[in-house]
Amino acid sequence: MRDLTRRAGARIVPAWPPRWTGSFHPRAALAGDAVLASVTPANNTDLRLTIKFDTIEYSGILKWDRPPALDAVGKLAQKRILAGRSAQSVISTLQPDLAG
């Protein structure tokens, strides 16, 4: 997912990380300790990711220019949601699968 990009005007920008929304905890966005809690389609074009840090949930919309397909990214992320795994480690493990 870290390699996904999207067009923003005339520029190509990284799609990861999404902008997280929720009750802000200063360490959550930087720590990489948040657990990926859910992945759901948003508007049939993007993915809504929900992470949990301590007891607080944060949501972000992941938008990127295809490929890979929305369904492929969503299915891989769903398969990798494991209790106790940080969101960053789950995202890192998706990289080889999305490349091939």
C-alpha positions in Angstrom: 0.0 0.0 0.0 2.9 2.3 0.6 3.5 2.3 -3.2 0.0 3.3 -4.1 -0.3 6.8 -5.6 -3.0 9.2 -6.8 -3.1 12.2 -9.0 -3.7 15.5 -7.1 -4.0 18.2 -9.8 -0.9 17.9 -12.0 1.1 16.0 -9.3 1.4 12.4 -8.4 1.2 12.0 -4.6 1.4 9.0 -2.2 -1.9 7.4 -1.2 -0.4 6.2 2.0 -0.9 7.1 4.8 -4.5 8.3 4.6 -5.6 11.3 6.7 -6.9 9.7 9.9 -9.9 11.2 11.6 -11.1 10.6 15.2 -10.3 11.9 18.6 -6.7 12.8 18.1 -4.1 11.1 20.2 -0.7 12.8 19.5 1.3 9.6 19.4 -1.1 7.4 17.4 -0.3 8.7 13.9 3.5 8.4 14.4 3.8 5.3 16.6 2.7 2.7 14.1 1.2 0.8 17.1 -2.4 1.1 15.9 -4.2 -2.1 15.1 -6.0 -2.3 11.7 -9.5 -3.1 12.8 -11.5 -3.0 9.6 -11.4 -2.4 5.8 -14.6 -1.6 4.0 -15.4 -0.2 0.5 -16.3 3.5 0.4 -18.3 4.8 -2.6 -17.2 1.8 -4.6 -14.0 3.6 -5.5 -12.0 3.8 -2.3 -11.4 1.9 1.0 -12.3 3.1 4.4 -9.7 1.8 6.9 -10.3 1.9 10.6 -7.5 1.6 13.0 -7.6 1.3 16.8 -5.0 2.9 19.1 -5.5 2.3 22.8 -9.3 2.5 23.0 -9.7 5.2 20.3 -10.7 4.4 16.7 -9.5 6.4 13.7 -10.8 6.2 10.2 -9.2 7.2 6.9 -10.1 6.9 3.3 -7.5 5.3 1.1 -7.7 6.6 -2.5 -5.4 5.6 -5.3 -5.2 5.5 -9.1 -5.7 1.9 -10.4 -4.1 -0.7 -10.7 -4.3 -2.6 -8.4 -8.0 -3.0 -8.3 -10.1 -2.0 -5.3 -11.3 -5.5 -4.8 -7.7 -6.9 -4.8 -6.4 -4.4 -2.2 -9.5 -4.8 0.0 -9.4 -8.6 0.0 -5.7 -8.7 0.8 -6.1 -6.2 3.7 -9.1 -8.2 5.1 -7.0 -11.4 5.0 -4.2 -9.7 6.9 -6.3 -8.2 9.8 -4.9 -10.1 12.7 -5.4 -9.4 16.4 -2.4 -7.7 17.9 -0.8 -6.8 14.6 0.0 -3.1 14.1 -1.5 -1.4 11.2 2.0 -0.6 9.9 3.1 -4.2 9.9 -0.1 -5.3 8.2 0.4 -2.7 5.5 4.1 -3.8 5.1 3.0 -7.4 4.5 0.7 -6.4 1.7 3.5 -5.0 -0.5 4.7 -8.3 -2.0 1.2 -9.5 -2.7 0.1 -6.4 -4.5 3.2 -6.4 -6.6 2.6 -9.8 -8.0 
